[in-house]
Amino acid sequence: MPTAFTQKYSEDSSGGMLRFSFYCDICRKEYVSPLARMPDEQGLFQKWKTQKAYNMAFEEAQREAKEHFSCCPICNRWVCDECFRVLPNMDICKECSEKLGEGEKDYGNL
């Protein structure tokens, strides 16, 4: 099983289609990838082709999902926009922001 960039992910497959969901490491907000078609071939190389298609679909889903998350440079968690803070000196997740005493401060239009 491949390793996801978020702490939690899931997959859903039915009818020869596959999609992945990636979750914010703080609030668990979900990003669902577009559907990917899986091969329905039979024969000697079926398992190999299916695994290769799965891995390619997973990597593409991760590439797309990363555009919807940000990585905190302090704790290295991947979080959604609602859990990410843009601060004057550093952009970090809301939990690290609170630990550093930056919490919900209003910095205006940064």
C-alpha positions in Angstrom: 0.0 0.0 0.0 1.4 3.4 -0.9 2.3 6.0 1.6 0.1 9.2 1.7 1.3 12.7 2.4 -1.5 13.1 5.0 -1.9 11.0 8.1 -5.2 9.7 6.9 -6.5 8.8 3.5 -9.1 6.4 2.1 -10.0 4.8 -1.2 -13.2 4.0 -2.9 -13.5 1.7 -5.8 -16.5 0.3 -7.7 -17.4 -0.5 -11.3 -13.8 -0.3 -12.4 -13.4 3.2 -11.1 -11.2 4.4 -8.2 -11.0 7.6 -6.2 -9.0 8.6 -3.1 -9.8 10.9 -0.2 -7.2 12.8 1.7 -7.9 14.4 5.1 -6.6 17.4 6.9 -4.2 16.3 9.7 -6.0 18.6 12.2 -9.7 18.9 11.4 -10.1 15.9 9.0 -11.7 18.0 6.3 -11.8 15.8 3.2 -10.5 16.3 -0.3 -11.8 13.8 -2.8 -9.9 13.1 -6.0 -11.4 12.8 -9.4 -12.4 9.2 -10.5 -9.7 7.2 -12.2 -10.4 4.2 -14.5 -8.9 0.9 -13.5 -8.0 -1.8 -16.1 -10.5 -4.6 -16.4 -8.2 -6.9 -18.4 -7.8 -10.6 -17.8 -4.8 -12.7 -18.2 -1.2 -13.3 -17.2 -0.3 -9.7 -16.4 -3.6 -8.5 -14.9 -2.3 -8.2 -11.4 0.8 -6.3 -12.5 -1.2 -3.9 -14.8 -3.8 -3.3 -12.1 -1.1 -2.5 -9.5 0.6 -0.2 -11.9 -2.6 1.6 -12.7 -3.5 1.9 -9.0 0.0 3.4 -8.2 -0.3 5.9 -11.0 -3.9 6.9 -9.9 -2.7 7.3 -6.3 0.3 9.5 -7.3 -1.9 11.7 -9.5 -4.5 12.0 -6.8 -1.8 13.0 -4.3 -0.4 15.6 -6.7 -3.9 17.2 -7.1 -4.7 16.9 -3.4 -1.5 18.7 -2.3 -2.8 21.8 -4.0 -5.6 21.9 -1.4 -3.3 21.5 1.7 -0.3 23.3 3.2 2.5 21.7 5.1 3.4 23.3 8.5 7.1 23.9 8.7 7.1 23.3 12.4 5.1 20.1 12.9 5.2 18.9 9.3 1.4 18.2 9.2 -0.5 18.7 6.0 -3.6 20.9 6.8 -6.5 22.5 4.9 -6.8 26.3 4.4 -9.0 26.7 7.4 -6.3 25.1 9.6 -3.4 27.1 8.2 -2.3 30.6 9.3 -0.5 33.2 7.2 1.5 35.2 9.7 3.9 38.1 9.2 7.1 36.0 9.7 6.0 32.5 9.0 3.0 30.5 7.7 2.1 27.7 10.1 -0.8 25.5 11.2 -3.3 26.8 13.7 -2.2 24.5 16.4 1.4 25.6 16.2 0.2 29.2 15.9 -1.7 28.8 19.2 1.3 27.2 20.9 3.4 30.1 19.9 0.8 32.6 21.1 -0.2 33.8 17.7 -3.7 32.3 17.9 -6.4 34.3 16.1 -4.6 37.6 15.8 -5.8 39.9 13.0 -2.9 40.9 10.7 -5.0 42.7 8.2 -4.1 42.3 4.5 -0.8 40.6 4.5 
